[in-house]
Amino acid sequence: MTECDGSAGGRTNVPSKTLLMAVWAAGIGGSFQYGYNLSIINAPTKDVQLFINQTWMQRYNTQISANLLTLLWSSIVSVFTIGGLVGALVGASLAVRYGRKGTLLINNAFAVLAAVLMGLSSLTSAFELLIAGRFICGINAGVGICVQPLYLGEIAPRALRGAMAMGTSLFLTGGILTGQVMGLTELLGGDYWPLLFVSPCVPAVLQLVFLPQCPESPRYLLIDRAEEAACTAALRWLHGAEHFQVEMEDMQRERISAEAKKPWQVFTERGTRWPIFISIIICTAQQLSGINAIYFYAEYVFSEARIPAKNIPYVTVGTGACECITALTCTLLIERLGRRALIIGGYSLMSLWCVCFTLTLSFQKSSSWVPYLSMICIFAFILSFGLGPGGVTNILITELFTQTTRPAAYMIAGSVNWLSFFFISMLFPFIVNGLQQFCFLVFLVICCFVAVFIFFFVPETKNKTFLEIQSELCRERRKASQVSNGVDTPQVSTSL
């Protein structure tokens, strides 16, 4: 492993090929699956509804009612979030019992089973299998999005922890983009929709082939399993024989007070209440920031811009490409600018675009060029989200906790994330119907609040050990407590 700029000596480690292989092997069956299953459901909407109607006709010799058809289709879409919640609840326990790598490998069984069920739905004329398959897909996504950041955060050298943890966001946005492309009519869209639902088994098989060649998380081996020899071997494989000693010393210090915590203990212990409160705030804000609203309005805005309906799916692919570009950009910037600068900047820019989008939607019909301004706002909002909240949130959750509390924290944060996702997907249509374009003023308030909260109460975590971050959090907790009690206190530096 070579070295260039970054820390005390002005240098940062460059990832070795073996380390990059571990990131790829974890990501292809982890957050990639989440993003892929999230996006492939959009393309075959009309084809699946036609399939449900035909199946209903065969069974009952009558056409299905419009309300029941909408209910069944909504169930196929939204049951994914329920499965995700179940996956988040069990993912942390599996990660402690079977290890990070072991859990990711086991998780592929859910992906393969879901693909088989959804593939059989068309052959057996049973749309119920689509609901069951999407639920199991959700479990796979919930476990993957919980355990993959754990694995990446624990195998990364300190100076590259942020950039490597961005692999979760990179693979998620890559999965969204790939799903959008695969759903095009020229590929697996249209009549080939059963193959589209079977395709998630491909990344699962790839992970089953490549991940076994990578080691288990060294921190898990040393702190949770007390297997020092296996930990040393894993560190040598990941970081090279010449550069693993610093990481080993850091883990040995953290090992002293190692005792795995249960989720309820994270809430009851004084030292972890503040970081879990921060995690709940940033996970809720990620889902309620308006990113789902932007995607909801995208097709309407593209239509108003007089883009032909047949070309809209290709423009939608451009939104996925935007997220990929910003995730990659965030990966390149995160170790230079730090976590706080990116996430505060992201939410601040999103606040600005909420105002602009509200204005352009309000005057959408006043001139032929206004819809194009709305299109610019869509892409700008997505770029701002990917640059900060979309990529940095998971990294912060990894870094705010030590080894013994991290799995429980991810279970809580993941549950909050999926519950917020379900909440916004169920209530957002009513919010839009009630407020129309002014719904973005609600998201403006949320984005502004989170940016201010992070600015005052979340410390920078770049290039710090997990124990150093805990010390910073203790100071921030005391400051927040004094502020809430009305005590004037000198401001603790949170400079970048």
C-alpha positions as CSV (number, residue, x, y, z in Angstrom):
1,M,0.0,0.0,0.0
2,T,1.4,3.4,-1.0
3,E,1.0,6.6,0.9
4,C,0.2,10.2,0.0
5,D,-1.2,13.3,1.8
6,G,-3.4,13.3,5.0
7,S,-2.6,13.1,8.6
8,A,0.0,14.0,11.1
9,G,2.8,13.3,8.7
10,G,0.9,14.9,5.9
11,R,0.1,11.6,4.3
12,T,-2.9,9.3,3.6
13,N,-3.0,5.7,2.7
14,V,-4.0,4.7,-0.8
15,P,-6.3,1.6,-0.8
16,S,-4.6,-1.6,-1.8
17,K,-6.2,-3.8,-4.5
18,T,-7.2,-6.3,-1.9
19,L,-9.0,-3.6,0.2
20,L,-10.9,-2.4,-2.9
21,M,-11.9,-6.0,-3.7
22,A,-13.4,-6.3,-0.3
23,V,-15.3,-3.0,-0.8
24,W,-16.6,-4.3,-4.2
25,A,-17.5,-7.7,-2.9
26,A,-19.5,-6.3,0.1
27,G,-21.2,-3.6,-2.0
28,I,-22.4,-5.7,-5.0
29,G,-24.7,-7.8,-2.8
30,G,-25.3,-5.1,-0.2
31,S,-26.5,-1.6,-0.9
32,F,-26.4,-2.3,-4.7
33,Q,-29.3,-4.7,-4.1
34,Y,-31.2,-2.0,-2.1
35,G,-30.9,0.6,-4.9
36,Y,-31.6,-1.9,-7.7
37,N,-34.8,-3.3,-6.1
38,L,-35.8,0.3,-5.3
39,S,-35.7,1.4,-8.9
40,I,-36.8,-1.7,-11.0
41,I,-40.3,-1.5,-9.6
42,N,-41.1,1.7,-11.5
43,A,-40.6,0.5,-15.1
44,P,-43.1,-2.4,-15.2
45,T,-46.0,-0.7,-13.5
46,K,-48.5,-0.9,-16.3
47,D,-47.4,-4.5,-17.3
48,V,-47.7,-5.8,-13.8
49,Q,-51.1,-4.2,-13.4
50,L,-52.2,-5.8,-16.7
51,F,-50.9,-9.1,-15.3
52,I,-52.9,-8.7,-12.1
53,N,-56.1,-7.9,-14.1
54,Q,-55.6,-10.9,-16.4
55,T,-55.0,-13.2,-13.5
56,W,-58.2,-11.9,-11.8
57,M,-60.1,-12.5,-14.9
58,Q,-58.9,-16.1,-15.2
59,R,-59.9,-16.8,-11.6
60,Y,-63.2,-15.0,-11.2
61,N,-64.3,-14.3,-14.8
62,T,-64.6,-10.6,-14.2
63,Q,-62.3,-7.6,-14.3
64,I,-60.8,-6.4,-11.1
65,S,-62.0,-3.1,-9.7
66,A,-59.8,0.0,-10.1
67,N,-59.6,0.5,-6.3
68,L,-58.6,-3.1,-5.6
69,L,-56.0,-3.0,-8.5
70,T,-54.5,0.1,-6.9
71,L,-54.5,-1.5,-3.5
72,L,-52.7,-4.6,-4.8
73,W,-50.1,-2.6,-6.7
74,S,-49.5,-0.3,-3.7
75,S,-49.0,-3.5,-1.6
76,I,-46.4,-4.8,-4.1
77,V,-44.5,-1.5,-3.9
78,S,-44.8,-0.6,-0.2
79,V,-44.3,-4.1,1.3
80,F,-40.6,-3.6,0.4
81,T,-40.4,-1.1,3.2
82,I,-41.9,-3.4,5.7
83,G,-39.4,-6.1,4.7
84,G,-36.7,-3.5,5.1
85,L,-37.7,-2.7,8.6
86,V,-37.7,-6.5,9.5
87,G,-34.2,-6.7,7.9
88,A,-32.9,-3.8,9.9
89,L,-34.3,-5.3,13.1
90,V,-32.5,-8.6,12.6
91,G,-29.4,-7.4,10.8
92,A,-27.5,-6.2,13.9
93,S,-28.2,-9.5,15.8
94,L,-27.0,-11.5,12.8
95,A,-23.9,-9.3,12.5
96,V,-22.9,-10.0,16.1
97,R,-23.7,-13.7,15.9
98,Y,-22.3,-14.6,12.5
99,G,-20.0,-11.7,11.8
100,R,-20.2,-8.9,9.3
101,K,-19.0,-11.0,6.3
102,G,-21.0,-14.1,7.4
103,T,-24.2,-12.1,7.6
104,L,-23.7,-10.6,4.2
105,L,-23.2,-14.1,2.7
106,I,-26.3,-15.4,4.5
107,N,-28.3,-12.4,3.3
108,N,-27.9,-13.6,-0.3
109,A,-30.4,-16.4,0.5
110,F,-33.1,-13.8,0.8
111,A,-32.2,-12.3,-2.6
112,V,-32.2,-15.7,-4.4
113,L,-35.5,-16.8,-2.7
114,A,-37.2,-13.5,-3.6
115,A,-36.0,-13.7,-7.2
116,V,-37.4,-17.3,-7.5
117,L,-40.8,-16.3,-6.0
118,M,-41.2,-13.3,-8.3
119,G,-40.0,-15.3,-11.3
120,L,-42.6,-18.0,-10.6
121,S,-45.4,-15.4,-10.3
122,S,-45.9,-15.1,-14.0
123,L,-45.6,-18.8,-14.7
124,T,-48.1,-19.7,-12.0
125,S,-50.4,-16.7,-12.5
126,A,-50.1,-15.9,-8.8
127,F,-49.6,-12.2,-8.2
128,E,-49.4,-13.0,-4.5
129,L,-45.9,-14.3,-5.1
130,L,-44.9,-10.8,-6.2
131,I,-46.0,-9.4,-2.8
132,A,-44.1,-12.2,-1.0
133,G,-41.0,-11.7,-3.2
134,R,-40.9,-7.9,-2.6
135,F,-41.3,-8.4,1.1
136,I,-38.2,-10.8,1.1
137,C,-36.4,-8.3,-1.2
138,G,-37.0,-5.8,1.6
139,I,-35.5,-8.1,4.2
140,N,-32.4,-8.5,2.0
141,A,-32.1,-4.7,1.6
142,G,-32.7,-4.0,5.3
143,V,-30.0,-6.5,6.3
144,G,-27.6,-5.3,3.6
145,I,-27.9,-1.6,4.3
146,C,-27.4,-2.3,8.0
147,V,-24.4,-4.6,7.8
148,Q,-22.4,-3.4,4.8
149,P,-21.6,0.0,6.4
150,L,-20.5,-1.9,9.5
151,Y,-18.1,-4.1,7.5
152,L,-16.7,-1.2,5.4
153,G,-16.2,1.1,8.4
154,E,-14.4,-1.6,10.3
155,I,-12.0,-2.8,7.5
156,A,-11.0,0.7,6.5
157,P,-7.8,2.4,7.7
158,R,-8.5,5.5,9.8
159,A,-7.3,8.0,7.2
160,L,-9.6,6.5,4.5
161,R,-12.6,5.5,6.6
162,G,-14.9,8.2,5.1
163,A,-13.9,7.6,1.5
164,M,-14.3,3.8,1.9
165,A,-17.6,4.0,3.8
166,M,-18.8,6.1,0.8
167,G,-18.9,2.7,-1.0
168,T,-22.3,2.2,0.5
169,S,-23.6,5.3,-1.2
170,L,-21.7,4.5,-4.4
171,F,-23.2,1.1,-4.8
172,L,-26.7,2.2,-3.7
173,T,-26.8,4.9,-6.4
174,G,-25.2,2.5,-8.9
175,G,-28.0,0.1,-8.1
176,I,-30.6,2.7,-8.7
177,L,-29.0,3.7,-12.1
178,T,-28.6,0.1,-13.2
179,G,-32.2,-0.7,-12.3
180,Q,-33.4,2.3,-14.3
181,V,-31.4,1.2,-17.3
182,M,-32.5,-2.4,-17.1
183,G,-36.1,-1.3,-16.9
184,L,-35.9,0.4,-20.3
185,T,-38.1,-1.2,-23.0
186,E,-35.1,-2.2,-25.1
187,L,-33.7,-4.3,-22.2
188,L,-35.9,-6.0,-19.6
189,G,-38.9,-3.6,-19.5
190,G,-42.2,-4.3,-21.2
191,D,-42.9,-8.0,-21.9
192,Y,-39.7,-9.1,-20.2
193,W,-40.8,-7.8,-16.7
194,P,-40.6,-11.3,-15.1
195,L,-36.9,-11.4,-16.0
196,L,-36.4,-8.0,-14.5
197,F,-37.7,-9.3,-11.2
198,V,-35.5,-12.3,-11.4
199,S,-32.4,-10.3,-12.1
200,P,-31.5,-9.4,-8.5
201,C,-30.2,-13.0,-8.1
202,V,-27.2,-11.9,-10.3
203,P,-25.5,-9.6,-7.8
204,A,-26.3,-12.1,-5.1
205,V,-24.4,-14.8,-7.0
206,L,-21.5,-12.4,-7.6
207,Q,-21.2,-11.7,-3.9
208,L,-21.3,-15.4,-3.1
209,V,-18.4,-15.9,-5.5
210,F,-16.1,-13.1,-4.4
211,L,-16.8,-12.2,-0.8
212,P,-15.6,-15.6,0.6
213,Q,-12.2,-14.6,-0.7
214,C,-12.1,-11.6,1.6
215,P,-11.5,-11.7,5.4
216,E,-13.9,-11.0,8.2
217,S,-13.9,-7.6,9.9
218,P,-10.7,-7.4,11.9
219,R,-12.4,-5.4,14.7
220,Y,-15.1,-8.1,15.0
221,L,-12.5,-10.8,15.1
222,L,-10.5,-9.1,17.9
223,I,-13.1,-7.3,20.0
224,D,-16.1,-9.5,19.6
225,R,-14.4,-12.9,19.2
226,A,-11.0,-12.4,20.9
227,E,-9.3,-14.1,17.9
228,E,-6.1,-12.1,17.7
229,A,-4.3,-14.3,15.2
230,A,-7.2,-14.2,12.8
231,C,-7.4,-10.4,13.3
232,T,-3.7,-10.0,12.5
233,A,-4.1,-12.1,9.3
234,A,-7.1,-10.1,8.2
235,L,-5.3,-6.8,8.8
236,R,-2.3,-8.0,6.8
237,W,-4.6,-9.0,3.9
238,L,-6.5,-5.7,3.9
239,H,-3.8,-3.2,4.7
240,G,-0.5,-4.9,3.8
241,A,2.2,-6.3,6.1
242,E,3.8,-2.9,6.6
243,H,0.8,-0.8,7.6
244,F,-1.5,-2.8,9.8
245,Q,0.2,-2.2,13.2
246,V,-1.3,1.3,13.8
247,E,-4.9,-0.1,13.3
248,M,-4.1,-3.0,15.6
249,E,-3.0,-0.7,18.4
250,D,-6.1,1.4,18.0
251,M,-8.3,-1.7,18.3
252,Q,-6.4,-3.0,21.3
253,R,-7.2,0.3,23.1
254,E,-10.9,0.0,22.2
255,R,-10.9,-3.7,23.3
256,I,-10.3,-2.9,26.9
257,S,-13.9,-2.0,27.7
258,A,-15.5,-4.3,25.1
259,E,-18.9,-5.7,26.0
260,A,-21.6,-5.8,23.3
261,K,-24.6,-3.6,24.1
262,K,-28.2,-4.3,23.4
263,P,-30.4,-1.7,21.7
264,W,-32.2,-0.7,24.9
265,Q,-28.8,-0.2,26.6
266,V,-27.9,2.4,23.9
267,F,-30.8,4.5,25.1
268,T,-30.2,4.0,28.8
269,E,-26.5,4.6,29.1
270,R,-25.4,8.2,29.5
271,G,-22.5,8.0,27.0
272,T,-24.6,6.7,24.1
273,R,-27.8,8.6,24.4
274,W,-26.5,11.7,22.7
275,P,-25.0,9.9,19.6
276,I,-28.1,7.8,19.1
277,F,-30.2,11.0,19.3
278,I,-28.0,12.5,16.6
279,S,-28.4,9.3,14.5
280,I,-32.2,9.3,14.8
281,I,-32.3,13.0,13.7
282,I,-30.1,12.6,10.6
283,C,-31.7,9.3,9.5
284,T,-35.2,10.8,9.8
285,A,-34.1,13.9,8.0
286,Q,-32.6,11.9,5.1
287,Q,-36.0,10.4,4.3
288,L,-38.0,13.5,5.0
289,S,-35.7,15.9,3.2
290,G,-37.8,16.0,0.1
291,I,-35.8,13.7,-2.1
292,N,-38.8,11.4,-2.6
293,A,-40.9,14.4,-3.4
294,I,-38.5,15.4,-6.1
295,Y,-38.7,12.0,-7.8
296,F,-42.5,12.2,-7.4
297,Y,-42.6,15.5,-9.3
298,A,-40.0,14.6,-11.9
299,E,-42.3,13.0,-14.4
300,Y,-44.8,15.8,-14.2
301,V,-42.1,18.4,-14.7
302,F,-40.6,16.5,-17.6
303,S,-44.0,16.3,-19.2
304,E,-44.6,20.1,-18.7
305,A,-41.2,20.7,-20.4
306,R,-42.8,19.0,-23.5
307,I,-40.5,16.0,-23.4
308,P,-42.2,13.2,-25.3
309,A,-43.7,10.6,-23.0
310,K,-41.6,7.8,-24.6
311,N,-38.4,9.8,-23.9
312,I,-39.1,10.4,-20.2
313,P,-37.7,7.1,-19.0
314,Y,-34.4,8.1,-20.6
315,V,-34.4,11.5,-18.9
316,T,-35.2,9.7,-15.6
317,V,-32.0,7.6,-16.1
318,G,-30.3,11.0,-16.0
319,T,-31.5,11.6,-12.4
320,G,-29.9,8.2,-11.5
321,A,-26.7,9.3,-13.2
322,C,-26.7,12.5,-11.2
323,E,-26.8,10.6,-7.9
324,C,-23.9,8.4,-9.1
325,I,-21.8,11.4,-10.1
326,T,-22.3,13.1,-6.7
327,A,-21.6,9.9,-4.8
328,L,-18.3,9.6,-6.6
329,T,-17.6,13.3,-6.1
330,C,-18.4,13.0,-2.4
331,T,-16.0,10.0,-2.2
332,L,-13.2,12.2,-3.6
333,L,-13.9,15.2,-1.3
334,I,-14.9,13.6,2.0
335,E,-11.3,13.2,3.3
336,R,-10.4,16.7,2.2
337,L,-13.4,18.7,3.3
338,G,-14.6,16.5,6.1
339,R,-18.1,15.2,7.0
340,R,-19.6,18.4,8.5
341,A,-18.8,20.6,5.5
342,L,-20.4,18.1,3.1
343,I,-23.6,17.3,5.0
344,I,-24.2,20.9,6.1
345,G,-23.5,22.2,2.6
346,G,-25.8,19.5,1.1
347,Y,-28.7,20.4,3.4
348,S,-28.1,24.1,2.8
349,L,-28.2,23.8,-0.9
350,M,-31.3,21.6,-0.7
351,S,-33.0,24.4,1.2
352,L,-32.1,26.8,-1.5
353,W,-33.5,24.5,-4.2
354,C,-36.7,23.9,-2.2
355,V,-37.4,27.7,-2.5
356,C,-36.5,27.8,-6.2
357,F,-38.6,24.7,-7.0
358,T,-41.6,26.1,-5.2
359,L,-41.3,29.3,-7.2
360,T,-40.9,27.5,-10.6
361,L,-43.8,25.2,-9.9
362,S,-46.0,28.1,-8.9
363,F,-45.3,29.8,-12.3
364,Q,-45.0,26.6,-14.3
365,K,-47.6,27.7,-16.9
366,S,-46.6,31.4,-17.1
367,S,-44.0,30.9,-19.8
368,S,-42.6,28.1,-22.0
369,W,-39.1,28.3,-20.4
370,V,-40.2,28.0,-16.7
371,P,-40.5,24.1,-16.9
372,Y,-36.9,24.0,-17.9
373,L,-36.0,25.9,-14.8
374,S,-37.9,23.3,-12.8
375,M,-35.9,20.6,-14.5
376,I,-32.7,22.4,-13.4
377,C,-34.0,22.5,-9.9
378,I,-34.7,18.7,-9.9
379,F,-31.1,17.9,-11.0
380,A,-29.6,20.5,-8.7
381,F,-31.6,19.1,-5.7
382,I,-30.5,15.5,-6.5
383,L,-26.9,16.6,-6.9
384,S,-27.0,18.4,-3.5
385,F,-28.6,15.4,-1.8
386,G,-25.9,13.0,-3.2
387,L,-23.1,15.4,-2.2
388,G,-24.0,15.5,1.4
389,P,-26.9,13.7,3.1
390,G,-27.1,10.8,0.7
391,G,-23.5,9.8,1.3
392,V,-22.4,11.1,4.7
393,T,-25.3,9.9,6.9
394,N,-24.2,6.3,7.0
395,I,-20.5,7.3,7.6
396,L,-21.5,9.4,10.6
397,I,-23.5,6.6,12.2
398,T,-20.4,4.3,11.8
399,E,-18.1,6.8,13.4
400,L,-20.3,8.1,16.3
401,F,-20.2,4.7,18.0
402,T,-17.6,2.2,19.2
403,Q,-17.4,-1.5,18.4
404,T,-19.7,-2.6,21.2
405,T,-22.5,-0.2,20.5
406,R,-22.3,0.1,16.7
407,P,-24.5,-3.0,15.7
408,A,-27.2,-1.9,18.1
409,A,-27.0,1.7,16.8
410,Y,-27.3,0.5,13.2
411,M,-30.4,-1.5,14.2
412,I,-32.0,1.6,15.7
413,A,-30.9,3.9,12.9
414,G,-32.0,1.4,10.2
415,S,-35.4,1.0,11.8
416,V,-35.9,4.7,12.0
417,N,-34.8,5.0,8.3
418,W,-37.3,2.4,7.1
419,L,-40.1,3.7,9.3
420,S,-39.5,7.2,7.9
421,F,-39.4,5.8,4.4
422,F,-42.8,4.0,5.0
423,F,-44.2,7.1,6.6
424,I,-43.3,9.4,3.7
425,S,-44.5,6.9,1.1
426,M,-47.9,6.5,2.7
427,L,-48.5,10.2,3.6
428,F,-46.7,12.0,0.8
429,P,-49.6,11.8,-1.7
430,F,-51.9,13.4,0.8
431,I,-49.4,16.1,1.6
432,V,-49.1,16.9,-2.1
433,N,-52.8,16.9,-2.6
434,G,-53.2,19.3,0.3
435,L,-50.3,21.7,-0.2
436,Q,-49.5,21.2,-3.9
437,Q,-46.1,22.8,-4.8
438,F,-46.0,24.4,-1.4
439,C,-45.2,21.0,0.2
440,F,-41.5,21.9,-0.5
441,L,-41.7,24.6,2.1
442,V,-42.2,21.8,4.6
443,F,-39.0,20.2,3.3
444,L,-37.3,23.6,3.4
445,V,-37.9,23.8,7.2
446,I,-36.6,20.2,7.7
447,C,-33.4,20.8,5.7
448,C,-32.7,24.1,7.5
449,F,-33.3,22.6,10.9
450,V,-30.9,19.7,10.3
451,A,-28.2,21.9,8.8
452,V,-28.3,24.2,11.9
453,F,-28.4,21.2,14.3
454,I,-25.3,19.6,12.7
455,F,-23.5,22.9,12.7
456,F,-23.9,23.4,16.5
457,F,-23.9,19.9,17.9
458,V,-22.2,17.3,15.6
459,P,-18.3,17.3,15.8
460,E,-16.0,16.7,12.8
461,T,-15.0,13.0,12.8
462,K,-12.4,13.1,10.0
463,N,-9.2,11.2,10.7
464,K,-10.0,10.6,14.3
465,T,-10.1,7.3,16.2
466,F,-13.4,6.0,17.5
467,L,-12.3,6.8,21.0
468,E,-11.4,10.4,20.1
469,I,-14.8,10.9,18.5
470,Q,-16.4,9.6,21.7
471,S,-14.5,12.3,23.7
472,E,-15.7,15.0,21.3
473,L,-19.3,13.8,21.6
474,C,-19.1,14.0,25.4
475,R,-18.1,17.7,25.1
476,E,-20.9,18.3,22.6
477,R,-23.5,16.6,24.9
478,R,-22.5,18.8,27.8
479,K,-22.8,21.9,25.6
480,A,-26.3,20.8,24.4
481,S,-27.3,20.1,28.0
482,Q,-26.2,23.6,29.1
483,V,-27.9,25.3,26.1
484,S,-31.2,23.5,26.9
485,N,-30.9,24.5,30.5
486,G,-30.3,28.2,29.6
487,V,-26.7,28.2,30.8
488,D,-24.2,30.4,29.0
489,T,-21.2,28.4,28.1
490,P,-18.1,29.0,26.0
491,Q,-18.5,27.5,22.6
492,V,-16.6,24.2,21.9
493,S,-14.7,24.4,18.7
494,T,-16.1,22.3,15.9
495,S,-13.9,23.6,13.2
496,L,-13.1,21.6,10.2
